[in-house]
Amino acid sequence: MAKYISPVCNDQHEVSNDFLKGVIAMPARRMLEREKIDSLDKLADYSEEELMQFHGFGKSTVQRLKIYMKDNHFSFKSSLK
């Protein structure tokens, strides 16, 4: 029987907090942690367009965040177009 080998990257890619756990996927959560965004207040300083530039952020992730932020009385920064 083959042994189960856990991926080496799992230990190196853990997120140290539970911010947005269950709301968005791990790649997006890791990116937020790298950018030191650990609260909705800090996340509200970014526009949807700015977040879309981050690794792990696509339309569906931003849409989920938008709904979650609205439910918690926050919103993204307005984009100046």
Secondary structure, 3 states (H helix, E strand, C coil): CCCCCCCCHHHHCCCCCCCCECCECHHHHHHHHHCCCCCHHHHCCCCHHHHHCCCCCCHHHHHHHHHHHHHCCCCCCCCCC
